[in-house]
């Protein structure tokens, strides 16, 4: 039986001043429930080597982090895949705030000097597509990451070094448009790969540098988050978590498979909770209206079902409360519920554990939201 090897209750050090702080018996119950959730995610039938969970709920005077698994031994750095999209989207919106990017202007011309011809050759009209469509996944762009030929190539040649434009070209060759621009919501990594190029052409900086500077990682205390192979690792970064994809060590798959905007970041659960809290508490943008625009699900995404998708943020509804966040293919999720000021980030070390991860994070959110309501 997989056991919890590291589960620490980290209670905020300042004296409790919140009207919603948990009484000692309730605190012990909540911590025990959180520990059980992590253990369940790392136990059969999930069969993932490691499950990790971090929660932050200041209204309950509570922060906690726990792990379960055969190799769980403290904080780890991990590939966060599509959780990167939230960072890229926020950086793009910062450009819009500064008046350097019009979200509704065509991407033809200076924004995509290299990819424009690829799009045209693939049957897309850059004079109609806009950055907002790319951000909201309403561009109609085929997703190169959904191409079977792409997936087969990744498995057959895991050490192959991809370029941004090879991935865009594959989207043009391997699939047809999902619909007319703006017509429907359909998730597309290719759109975020193009956003990475837009960040570079607009700022004159490499994408990795642009994201870090626009989001002011230093000011936010984001110290262990960086684009793999594009930036040096922080000298004090925690060791890598071994992540698995169909029995293959993810670290053996070249980072370029998921690097150019749709993914690419290495991070920790600590940094993920810190970023999503800062973003959704209004500490990243200069104007409240920017955050309001980011979290508002598009009509196209609402029509597609579930909670909807805004700009780099999905929405889920738990106990009538809206929570915003994202997931990543390698096995990560982060969610923040603004009304209760509750944040949860989780990870499993195998892509086979997506359902276990989903159950762990949703159950943790439901538990904390319930306690927040009961404490009012």
Buried (B, 14 or more C-beta within 10 A) or exposed (E): EBEBBBBEBEBBEEEBEBEBBBEEEBBEBBBEBBBBBBBBBBBEEBEBBBBBBBBBBBBBBBBBBBBBBEEBEEBBBBBBBBBBBBBBBBBBBBBBBEEEBEBEEBBBEEBBEEBBEBBBEBEBEBEBBBBBBBBBBBBBBBBBBBBEEBEEBBEEEBEEEBEBBBBBBBBBBBBEBBBEBBBBBBBBBBBBBBBBBBBBBBBEBBBBBBBBBBBEBEEBEBBBBBBBBBBEEEEEBBEBBBBBBEEBEBBEBBBBBBBBBBBBBBBBBBBBBBBBBBBBEBBBBEEEEBBEBBBBBBEBBBEBEEBBBBBBBBBBEBEEBBBBBBBBBBBBBBBBBBEBBBBBBBBBBBBBBBEBBBBBBBBBBEBBBBBBBEBE
